[in-house]
Amino acid sequence: MDLVLSTAVTLFIVLDPFGNLAVFNAVLSSQPEEKRNSILVRELTIALVVLMFFLFCGRPVLDFLSLEQSTLRISGGIILFLVSLGMVFPSKSVLGGDDGEEPFIVPLAIPLVAGPSAIIFLLLLSNQHSDVIGNIAIATFIAWLVSAVILLASPFFMRILGRKGTRALERLMGMLLVMISVQMFMDGLTGYVGK
């Protein structure tokens, strides 16, 4: 149960729904209001399929590429660290397509929800805890579901928190993710040096 909870919380932070609120609103702003929820549900479903694919197929992918667990931890820690820096010091650019064009897979499903950091995190977990992959799948679904509810309620959250509130929340989550990424990097380094 501890693994499910810790994985769900960490993955929730990695998925960063509060940080994505403003971006999702900006990308969907050119779409008719009645279509926004259906587009969002479709993109979130695609993201879940991608996450589950990498969770269940992660081990064969690692075996095929001859990647060791320590290598994955180090690279995952570096990517998570870079993502967390982006959360703490957000850029001013907004990822989106052409005006009026309906987003499909990119950028909402990938990379905003199922981004490189989430995929590497799941690859690492599938390799490290292959005996309890079902528990990790439950944790992944919980983290995705909570993120999906937050993103579906984005107009409400944007009204309540405002841009400054969502930015502050994103920076707080970014600080937590910095610590998680450094720990992941150090674990990988310890595993590599201790071989």
N, C-alpha and C positions, 0 to 999 in steps of 0.2 A: 504493500500500500504506500510505503514511503517513496518507492521508486516512481509509482504512478503520479503521486502528488508533486514530487520534485521535478519530474520530467514535464508535467503539465505546466507548472509555474515557469520553468526555464523556457520552454517552447513558447509560452504565451508572451514572455518578455521579448524573445527573438522575433516573433511574428509582429510585435509592435503595433497593435491596432490603434492605440491612441495617437501614435506618431503618424499613422497613415490616414487619420480622419480628414485632415485638410487636403491631402493629395487626392484621396478618393472623391471628396466633394468637388475639387477643381476639375478632375478628369470627367466626372459625370455631369458637371454643370451645363455642358452643351447638349445634353440629352433631355428629351421631354420628361417631365416629372413622373408621369405614370409608367415610364419604362425603366426608371433608375433602379428600382428594387429588383426587377426581373434580371437586369444586367448584372447587378451585384450578386444575386443568388447564383447565377450561372458561373460567374468568375470565381466565387468562393468555392463552389463545387469542384471546378477544374483544379483549383489550388489544393483541395483535399485529396483528390485523386493523385496528383503529382507527389504530394507528401507521402501518401501511403505506398505509392510505387517505390519510392526511394527507401522507405522503411523496410519493406518486405524483400526488395531486390538488392538492398545495399550490400549484403555479404557476398553474393555472386559477383557484383560489380567490383568490389574490393579484391576478391580473389583473382578475377580476370586481369585486373590492373596490377596485381602483385604489390598492393599497398599494405604496409604494416599499420597496426593500431596507433603506435606512437607518432607516425607520420601524419596520420589523419587527425590526431589530437592537436599536434602542433599547427598544422595548416588550418584546422577548424578554429583554434584559438586566435590565430592571426586574423582570419576573416571576421570572426565575431568581434574582435577588438576594433577592426576598421569600421564595422557596422555601428558599434556602440559609440565610436568617436563621431560618426555622422549624426547619431541621435543627440549627443551632448552638444555638438557644434553643427547644427543643421545648415545645409546649403540653401541658397535662396531659389534655386531652380526647381521647377515642378515637372515631374516626369509625366508626359502625356502625348497623345497623338495629335493629328490634325484637328482643327476646330470642326465640330459637327460629326466627326467620324466616331462610330460606336466602337468602344474598346472591346477587343476580343483577345483573350489570353494575356497579351502584353498591353499595358504594364500592370493591370490590376492583379490577375491571378499570379503571373510571373513577371517581374521579381518582387512585387510589393508584398504579397502574402507568402507564396512559396519561393522565397529567395534563396540565394546561395548559402547563407548562414543557416537557415532552417534545414535545408537539404543536407548540408555537411553534418549538422548536429544529429539528424536522424540516421545518417550513414554510420556515424560514430557509435550511436546507441545500438543500432542493429548488429554491429560487429562486437560490441562490448557485452551486450546482454541478449545474445541470440536465444538463450533458453527461456526468456520471458518476453518474447516479442509481442505476444498478445496484450500484455500489460502496457507496453510502450505504445501499441496501437490505440488502446483506450485513452491513455494520456494525451496522445496526439489529437484524437478526436475531441477530447474535452477542451484542450487549448484552442483548437480550431473553432469549436462551437462558441466559446466565450468571445473569441475575436470576431466571429461572424455576427454575433448579436450586437456587439459594440459598433461594428461597421454599418450594420443595417440601421442602427439607431443614430447614425452620424449626424443628421440634422439636429436631433435633440441635444447631443453632446456638444456640438458646435455652438448652440445657443447658450447652454449652461456654462461651459468652460471658457468659451471664446478662444481666439487664436493664442492668446498668452497662456491661458490655462492648459491647453493641449500641448503647447511648447514646453511648459514647465514639467508636465507629467512625462512627456517624452524624454526630457533630459534626466529626470529621476530614474526612469527605466534604463536609460543609457548608462548611467553610473553603475547600476546593478549589473548590467551586461558586461561592463568593463571588468568587474571583479570576477565574473564567471569565466570570461575569455582568458584572463590572466591565469586563473587556476587550471583551465583546460590546457593552456600552453605549457605550464610548469609540470603538469602530470605527464604530458607527452614527452617533455625533455627528460624527466626523471626515468620514464620507461625506456627512452632511447639510450641514455647514458648508462643505465643499469643493465643493459643487455650483456 
